[in-house]
Amino acid sequence: MQYVRYQSGEEIAYGILKGDSIQRIQGDLFDSPVVTDTLLYTKDCQLLAPCQPSKIIGIGMNFRHLFSSEKDYPKYPRLFLKLPTSVVGPYDTVSYPTLVTATIFEAELAVVIGRKARDVPQQDARDYVLGFTGMNDISSREYLHSDLSDQGPGDAIVKACDEFAPMGPCIDTEVDPRNVQLRAWLNGELKQDHNTSDLIFDVDQVVSYVSRVFTLHPGDVITTGTPIGYELMHPGDTIECEIEGIGRLKNAIRSRTVSP
């Protein structure tokens, strides 16, 4: 099953993606949804971010190939946060703040939580997962280095700026998170191409671990990390991130101008 969130005219609703059509869902996907007989064509709808998380928890440096040897692997998942205001749709233009002059793209598989989760045992973690979606975990490059972070606005600007989390295009309930190819193209040139089979901490591990730190609510999102290949993006660039079995994000990049 593939769930989407869409806008048609003034209506914003959830639906089930069926090829070129969307079967409308009445109500909240995470609270007693009712599948209707109403069908809409995708060409007549705008696909939005497939959920509205209260928080996004990211896992950093979670691929084995990023380390020279196994002894260098992190002992625990490295966590960071993004804000609800970071979320934009799979095809939206991303305009980053005027304080930010350089960003990088990071294609990632993301976990969508289906029900309230706290202190979840690892063996039960999948019971709390609705499905999986894609995310471009956009990061501010110039604030990634500690010398700048210590002197300036801080680490929050690295990850949590407005529009730093393009997400979608759907929530897929059947994809196997242990074997998903992640690809990213910058202006049509392939930059990232790696598989989630290389993750250090798998989905069950990260859901369990995160739930012991933060209470997870339906619609919350955990991103699982990005492979090597991420590069700088600049205004005027277009970045495409493809998560196998889920679909492709395509976002144009621009800087946000503010009147003096």
Secondary structure, DSSP 8 states (H G I E B T S, - for coil): -EEEEEEETTEEEEEEEETTEEEEEEEETTEEEEEEEEEEEGGGSEEE-S---S-EEEEES-BGGGSSSGGGS-SS-EEEEE-GGGEE-TT--EEE-TT---EE--EEEEEEE-S-BSS--GGGGGGGEEEEEEEE--EESTTSSHHHHHHSS-THHHH-STT-EEEEEEEESS--TTS-EEEEEETTEEEEEEEGGGBSS-HHHHHHHHHTTS-B-TT-EEE----TT--EE-TT-EEEEEETTTEEEEEEEEE-----
